[in-house]
């Protein structure tokens, strides 16, 4: 199974160069590592809160997945998180901050998807 935790450089560059403007919503599908991944993700969210606040981000939804109505039943996500940013620049500035707690997120997840919605 291939896992996806971080954005590929090529895709991140496409975001940087895109003409996307206005508010964006980031859909996060999260699969935690066994043995404490959920707790580590909670630590990440607490550490990232000040970064979200400074960027003007707001949590739209954070909850569990109940039933996959469409799609494979064996690919189960533990949590879904939707965060809205005022614009792509706010997101980019936040994740490029050298103090952003990305290692905590990486330590918590075995797989994820991050989908930009607008």
N, C-alpha and C positions, 0 to 999 in steps of 0.2 A: 504494500500500500504506500503510495506517495503521500507525504504530508506537506502541508503548506502553512508556514508560520509567518514569513516575512515577504514583503513585496519584492518582486524581481526588479533589478536595477533598470532594465529596459522599460518595464511598465511604469515605474515611478517617474522615469524621464518623460514618458508620454504624458503623464499627469502634469508635470511641471510645464511642459510646452503646450498643453491644451488651452483652448479658449473658453473653458468652462467658467462661468461667472455666477454669482449669487449663491444662496444657501445650498449646501449639499448635505445629504444624509449618508452615513456610512453604515451599511448592514454588515454586522459581524456574526458569523456562524462559528461557534466555539466547541471544541472537543477537548476536554481536560485529560491530562495524564492521570493514570491510576495512582493512588497513594498520595493524595494531597494536592493535586492540580487545581481543584476548585478553591482550596484555601489559598494557594499561591496566587491565583487569579484575583481573589479578593484583596490580597496584599498589593497587587499591581494596581487595581482600581483605586485603592486608598492613596497610593504613592502618586498616581497620575492625576488625581483630582485637581490639584493646583494648576497643572498644565492645561487641563480641560477648561478650568475657570478662566485662566488668562487668555485662552484662545477664543473665548466666547461660546464654547461648545455647550450643548445641553443634551442630557440623556432623554431620548424619546421613549425607549422601551428597553428593559432588561428583564428577561424571564426565561423560563424553561420551555423546551419543546415537548408537546404532548403527543401529537400524532402526525406522521407524514401522510398527508392525504394524496399527494402526488410525488412520485419518485421512489427510489429504492428504500425499502424498509430496513435494510441492514446498515444504512449510513445514518446513524443517529447523532444529532448535535445535542450537547448538554445544555447550552444556553444560546440565546439570540440577544444581541445587543444592537440597538440603533442609536447612533449619536449624530446630532445635527451640528454642523459648523456654519458660521456666517458666510464662509467662502473657502475655496480650495487653499488659498494662501494661509489661512489660519491653521488648517490641518498640516500643511507642509512645514510651516514654521515650528509648530508644536513637535512633530516627530523628528525634526532635524536638530532640536535642542540637545546639546551634548549631555544634559542631565535627565532627559526623558527616560523613564524607567522601563525601556523596552526589554532588558534582560529578565525582568520579573514576569513579563507577559510570555516570553519565550520559554521560561522554566515551567510555566503552568500548562502549556498547550501541547497536545500531540498532533492536532490538526486544526485548521481554521480556514475561513474564507472571509475576505474583506471586499465588499462590493459597494462601489460609489453609486449612489442613486441621486436623482435630481428631479 
